[in-house]
């Protein structure tokens, strides 16, 4: 992610595809996706940003075949 952004970068695609493939290969697998930020900005900005980042990954995975019920996103 770029600083201040929750938009996935194209460079994340290979890792996201590996996670998706692992999830599809093991129907019992569940993941908690935890978003993080850098140290720039205040907690008032970074806490919601970390949540949006985790949700971006969750959305990508669900749009690419993973059952959203197997994923939990938190910042």
Backbone bond lengths (Angstrom), bond angles and torsions (degrees), N, CA, C in turn:
res aa  C-N    CA-C-N  psi(-1)  N-CA   C-N-CA  omega(-1)  CA-C   N-CA-C  phi
1 X - - - 1.444 - - 1.528 109.50 -
2 X 1.313 115.23 144.70 1.460 119.09 171.50 1.530 108.47 -77.63
3 X 1.322 116.32 156.84 1.465 120.89 178.03 1.529 109.53 -55.06
4 X 1.322 115.26 129.46 1.458 121.01 177.46 1.514 115.24 78.91
5 X 1.337 118.43 4.62 1.459 121.47 -175.19 1.525 111.39 -118.56
6 X 1.331 115.58 148.44 1.458 121.59 173.10 1.529 110.40 -112.27
7 X 1.336 116.01 12.09 1.458 120.79 179.77 1.524 109.32 -85.33
8 X 1.333 115.85 127.95 1.458 120.54 179.50 1.522 110.30 -64.92
9 X 1.313 115.64 141.22 1.457 120.79 175.99 1.526 109.16 -94.76
10 X 1.313 116.88 152.95 1.460 122.17 -179.11 1.525 111.36 -58.51
11 X 1.315 117.89 -29.73 1.463 121.46 -179.93 1.526 112.35 -63.86
12 X 1.323 117.79 -18.80 1.464 121.64 179.39 1.525 112.05 -79.35
13 X 1.313 118.18 -14.92 1.465 122.00 -173.54 1.526 114.13 -54.32
14 X 1.335 120.47 -47.39 1.473 118.53 -178.89 1.532 113.60 -60.02
15 X 1.320 116.75 -40.92 1.466 120.11 179.29 1.522 110.53 -68.95
16 X 1.326 116.99 -43.15 1.463 120.21 178.70 1.526 110.94 -61.13
17 X 1.323 117.32 -39.05 1.467 120.34 178.82 1.524 111.07 -66.47
18 X 1.335 117.69 -36.38 1.462 120.28 176.47 1.526 111.09 -64.58
19 X 1.328 116.48 -42.49 1.465 120.10 178.06 1.522 109.90 -63.67
20 X 1.343 116.66 -46.26 1.465 120.48 177.93 1.522 111.08 -56.96
21 X 1.312 117.18 -47.52 1.461 120.93 -178.56 1.524 111.58 -61.66
22 X 1.330 116.92 -40.02 1.464 120.65 177.69 1.524 110.81 -64.95
23 X 1.335 116.06 -40.88 1.472 120.17 178.94 1.532 110.87 -64.84
24 X 1.322 116.59 -41.46 1.461 119.93 -179.12 1.530 111.42 -70.67
25 X 1.315 117.13 -30.84 1.467 121.10 -179.82 1.525 112.65 -75.77
26 X 1.326 117.41 -24.16 1.467 121.67 -177.27 1.521 109.58 -128.64
27 X 1.342 116.49 91.95 1.471 120.22 -176.49 1.529 114.48 -60.99
28 X 1.315 118.37 -17.05 1.460 121.15 179.32 1.518 113.67 -87.55
29 X 1.310 116.89 -8.16 1.456 121.31 -177.55 1.529 110.61 -74.46
30 X 1.320 115.38 133.63 1.462 122.48 175.38 1.528 107.20 -127.97
31 X 1.323 115.70 144.98 1.458 119.50 -178.32 1.521 112.13 -128.09
32 X 1.319 114.05 144.53 1.454 121.07 169.02 1.522 105.52 -105.92
33 X 1.297 116.39 117.21 1.457 123.12 -178.72 1.524 108.05 -94.79
34 X 1.316 116.69 120.18 1.459 121.35 -175.64 1.523 108.86 -114.19
35 X 1.324 116.24 118.69 1.453 121.33 178.56 1.516 111.52 -85.58
36 X 1.322 115.20 147.89 1.461 121.84 178.46 1.526 108.95 -133.07
37 X 1.317 116.12 166.11 1.467 122.05 176.88 1.522 108.48 -132.14
38 X 1.323 114.97 172.81 1.459 118.97 172.17 1.534 107.71 -84.56
39 X 1.314 116.70 -173.05 1.468 119.88 -175.63 1.522 113.27 -89.49
40 X 1.322 117.38 3.44 1.458 119.32 178.48 1.519 109.68 -82.87
41 X 1.303 117.01 142.36 1.460 121.23 178.96 1.516 112.10 92.14
42 X 1.313 114.51 171.23 1.464 121.37 -178.26 1.519 110.52 -92.63
43 X 1.307 115.85 166.62 1.464 120.47 176.37 1.523 110.76 -60.92
44 X 1.324 116.55 -34.33 1.468 120.38 179.23 1.529 111.76 -61.60
45 X 1.316 116.59 -28.24 1.462 121.77 177.75 1.525 110.77 -91.34
46 X 1.324 116.74 -44.31 1.459 120.97 -172.21 1.524 114.94 -74.28
47 X 1.311 118.58 -33.71 1.468 119.79 -179.92 1.539 110.89 -63.23
48 X 1.335 119.35 -51.12 1.465 118.38 176.78 1.539 112.36 -64.66
49 X 1.325 117.09 -32.88 1.460 120.61 178.29 1.528 110.37 -64.21
50 X 1.315 116.84 -41.87 1.467 119.44 179.09 1.527 110.72 -63.20
51 X 1.316 117.54 -37.06 1.469 121.46 176.87 1.527 110.38 -65.56
52 X 1.306 117.57 -44.42 1.473 120.83 179.47 1.529 111.20 -63.65
53 X 1.303 116.76 -35.60 1.466 119.77 177.91 1.522 111.05 -65.01
54 X 1.312 116.98 -45.14 1.465 119.96 177.17 1.525 110.04 -62.18
55 X 1.321 117.34 -39.76 1.457 121.08 178.90 1.527 111.86 -67.30
56 X 1.318 117.84 -31.62 1.465 120.81 176.68 1.523 110.62 -63.81
57 X 1.321 116.22 -42.77 1.465 120.43 177.83 1.525 109.60 -66.09
58 X 1.320 116.73 -43.20 1.458 120.95 178.53 1.531 110.45 -59.99
59 X 1.308 117.56 -44.88 1.463 121.31 179.87 1.527 110.87 -62.92
60 X 1.320 117.76 -42.22 1.463 120.55 179.15 1.523 110.23 -61.04
61 X 1.336 116.04 -45.47 1.459 119.46 -178.99 1.529 111.71 -63.70
62 X 1.317 117.56 -42.90 1.464 119.54 -179.76 1.528 111.26 -68.82
63 X 1.319 117.24 -35.65 1.467 120.05 177.31 1.526 111.72 -69.59
64 X 1.317 116.26 -15.59 1.457 120.73 -178.62 1.528 112.15 -114.22
65 X 1.336 115.87 29.25 1.459 120.60 167.10 1.493 118.81 103.56
66 X 1.323 119.52 -4.40 1.466 121.26 -179.50 1.525 108.71 -89.59
67 X 1.319 116.44 132.99 1.469 121.93 176.72 1.525 109.08 -63.95
68 X 1.324 116.93 120.55 1.456 122.77 -178.33 1.525 113.17 -59.65
69 X 1.315 118.20 -23.72 1.457 121.72 177.86 1.521 112.95 -67.47
70 X 1.316 116.85 -13.10 1.459 121.43 179.35 1.521 112.21 -94.52
71 X 1.325 116.44 1.98 1.463 122.01 -174.57 1.523 110.79 -124.07
72 X 1.320 117.10 139.61 1.453 122.24 173.36 1.524 106.92 -127.26
73 X 1.304 117.01 128.96 1.464 121.64 -179.98 1.513 109.86 -109.24
74 X 1.327 115.41 132.78 1.468 119.45 176.13 1.513 109.51 -146.18
75 X 1.323 114.91 151.88 1.459 121.31 179.94 1.492 110.98 -99.48
